[in-house]
Amino acid sequence: MSICLSICIPTKGRLEILKNTLDSIYSDYEGNYDEFEVVISDNSTDELLPQMLNAYKRHPNIVYEKTNVEGFLNSINALKMGKGLFLKLHNDYTILKKGALAEIISFVKTEAEKKPLIFFSNYERRRNDIARYDSFDSFIYDLSFLNTWSTGFAIWKEDFNVYSKMDLNEVFPHTSLFLFQHEKRSFVINDILLFNNYEVNKKGGYNLFNAFAVQYLSMVEDCLKKNQITQHTFNHIKQDLFKNFLVVWYYNTKVAINQYTFDLSGIKASIKVYYSELCYYQMIILAYKRAFLKNAKKRFFALLK
């Protein structure tokens, strides 16, 4: 039987976190193990992961490769390794909920004939449903900047073989693959809650605000210039990104106590590329307002005890 699903995991040095993820995949699945594979692309500089995987030798469908591919392009290497009909990118800190693997395999089989462009939004849209679209523009509008989330990304193997040969953004290579597929005839957002994400200490290593406020928006703007999306959709994504990502992450990295390792240089310059200087100051004010409300909430509940 051909492999239906490849769960493609790029990783670097997160052994215990990856172990939890693997355990969540294998813990409760009672179906045919020939239907899926777990692909691990490891770009760490040590040999610790192969040693850990010795404990999983009873699972013959784990595929491991040591690679020197750097950064987010390791995700593309993981996808290249997959032999399944459907390639599901999966962060090493993303834990499958009980029964989720069987549900994903069943979903893939249902969609295999039409092969729509699929994104797993994991209840981020608060709808807990499967939404279908016949236009790329309406699909992108509803998904908004969630299309940057790597664990939500998936692609049919035959589409990957075509689009992976194109020029990919080094910070958002999976989003490049996603946006290239604008000519698909059907589009699906699966908003069923399937995963839980572990918080990763010292997450970062790249310029966060340049990546999202400049590089990502330039990719979306390119879709606008090519008439793949409307101005209305571009404006919606831009506003949603500002309110629900940039403000939140300014708070997370500049206001709250944290262990993130993001490069935070040039924030103002990055914001001014697609927003105004006034927006930069609004972002700061809203971030501190967020801090005030969080502290007020803590004090309120403390008084109730």
N, C-alpha and C positions, 0 to 999 in steps of 0.2 A: 504494500500500500504506500502511495506517495505521502510525503509529509504535508500536513495541512497548515500547520502553524510553526513558525520559527520565532522564539522569544529571544531577541538579540540584545545582549547586555554588554555595554562598554564599561570597563572598570579600571581603577588604579588605586590599589593599596587599601581598600576598605573591606578587609577580610571578614570581620564579624558581621558587618552590615550586609555584605553579599551573602554570607551564610544564612542569615535570617530570610533573605529574599528567596534563595534556593529552597529552603525548608518550606516556605509558604507555597511554592510551586508544586512541590512533590508530596506535601503532607496529606492531602485529602482527595487527590485525583484517582478515580477508579476506572478510567476509560482505557483506551488503547494507547500505550506509550509510543507506538509507531506513528501516531497522528501528529506528534509535536516533537520539537527539539529545543534545547536550551543552548544558545550560542554565546560564548564568553570571549570577548576581545580584551586582552589584558596588556596595557601599556605601562605597567609599573616597572621599576628598575631592579626588582628582586625576584626571587624564585619561591616566595611564600605561598602564592595562590595555587600552583600545581600541587604543593604538599597538602593544602587544605582539601583540594578536590579528590584526594585519595579516599576520603570518607564517602564520596558519592559514586564510587566505581560500580555500585549495584545499579546505577541508572545509566544504561548504555547510550542514551540520547543526549548526553552532555557533550558539546563540542567546544574545545578550548584552543585558543591560539595566542601565543605571545607576539606582540607587535611593537614596533617603534613609531607607529603613527601617533602624532601628538595632538593634544587638545581635543576639541569637539569632533575632529575628523575621525577619532576612534569610533564614534557612532556609525559612521559610514562603513568603516572596516567591519564592524559587527554585522551590519546589514548585508554586506558582501558575502560574509561567511554563511548566511542563512540559505538553506536549500528548500525551504517550505514554499507552498503556494502563496502564503501571506506572511509578511515580515513585520513583526511587532517590536518596535524599539522599546527598551525597558530600562529605566534607571536602576542602578545596583542598590538603591535605597528604597525601592518601591515594592511593598509587600502586597501580594495577592490576597484578597479576602477569600474566605472559605467558599468553595464552589465556583470561583471566578474563572479558573482555567477551563473547566468544562463549558461554562457559559460563553467564553470567548471562542472556543473551537466550534461550538454550535452556531454562533453568530457568523463566523467566517464561512461556514458551509452554506448558510442561508444566502450570503451575499456573493458567493463565488461565481455565479452565472453572469451577473451584470458588472461585477468588479468596480463598484463606485469608489470615489475618494472618501476614505473613512478617517474620522478622528475620534479618539476616546477622551471625552471631556470630564469623565469621572465625577459627575454630579456638580461640577463647578457652575453649571447653568441653572442648578436647582430645579430641574425638571424631571430627572430620573426616567427619561424616555429615550426613544430612538427617533430622531428627527430626520426627515428626508427632504432634499432640495433638488430642484431641476436647474438651478443657476448657480454659478460660482460666486456671483456677487452676493446673493442672499445668504449663501453658506458662509462666506467670509464675514459678512456683517454679524451674523449670530455668534460665530466663533470668536471674533475679535482677536485680541493679542494672545489668546490661549494657544493659537497655532505655533507659538514659540516653545511650548512645553514638550520636551522630548519624549516623556513617557506616554503622552497622548498620541504620538505619531505612529502611523503604520502605513505600509505600502504593499501592493501586490508585487510579487517577484518579477513578473514580466514588465511592470512599469518601472521598477527599480533598475532593471537592466538597460532601459532606455534613458531615463533621466539622470542616473548617476554619472553619465558620461559628460554631462553639461557642467558649466562653471558654478561651483557651489560656494556660498559664503562660508568662511572658515569658522565664524562664531555661531551661525545658524545654518549648518549644512542641511539638517533635516527640514527646516522651514523652506529652504531653497527647493528641495525635492517636492515639498507640499505645494508651493506656489506654482511650480512648473506644470502642475496637473490641471490647470484651469480649463482645459478643453474636454475634460471628462463630461459625460452626459448625465451623471447622477452623483449625488454627494450625500454623505450620512454623518451625523453627529450622534455618537453613542454616549448618552449622558448617564448611563447606569453606573452606580457606585461599585467599582471593581477593585480599587487599590487603596492602600494607605501609604503615605510617605513618611519615612523616618527623618527627623531633623539631623542634618549632617553638620558636625562641628567644623569650623574653619573653611566653610564653603566659599569659593571665590576663584581668584586667580586671573581675572580678566577685568577690563574696564566696564563696569556694570552700566553706567549711564550712557556712555558712548555706544555700547552694544544695543541697548533698547531704544534710546531717544534718537539715535542717529542711524546706525546700521540697519536695525529692524525697520524703522519707518521709511528708510530709503528703499528697502525691498518692497514694501507695500506701495510706496509712491510709484515705483516702476510698474507695478500692476495697473495703477491708475493711468499712467502715461500711455500704456499699451491698450487702454480701454477694456481691461479685463475686470475691473471693478469700477464703481461709480464714485464721484466726488463725495456723495452722501456717505458711502461706506468708509472711504478713507477718513473723512472727518470724524465719524463715529469711533473708529479704531484709535485715532489720535487722541480724542478726548477721553476714551475709556482707559487707554494706556496711562495717561497723565494722572487721572483720578485714582485708579485702582492698582497701579503698579509703581509709577515713579514716586508719588507721594508716599506710598507704603514703604518702598525700599529706601527712600531718604530717611524716613523714621527708623527703619531697621538698622541702617548702617551708620547714620550720623547722629541720631538722637538717643536711641536705646543702647544699653550695654550689650555688646555682641562679640563674637569671635570670628566674624567673617573676614576673609582675606581679599576682598574685591579691591581693585584699583579704583580709587575714588577721585582721581585727579581730573580737572577740567569739567566739573559738573555743570557749571554755569555756561561754558562754551557749548557743551553738548545740548543742553536744554534750548539754547537760543537758535539752534539750527532749524528746528521745526516749530518751536514755540517762540514766545516773546521773552524779553528780559523780565517783564512783569510776572510772567508765569513762573520764572525761576524763584522769585520772592514769594509768590503764592504757594509754591510747593513747600518752601521752608515753613511758612506760617501754618499751613495745613498739617505738616508733619508734627510741629510742636503742639498744635491743637489736639492731634491724635494722642500725643503723650499726656497732655493734661487730662483728657477724657479717660484714658486708661488708669491714670493715677487716682482720679476721682472715683472711678468704679471700684478700685481696690480699697480705698478708704471707706467707701459706703458699705461694702460687704464686711469689712473688718469691724465696723460699728455694729453690724447685725449679729456678730458672734457673741 
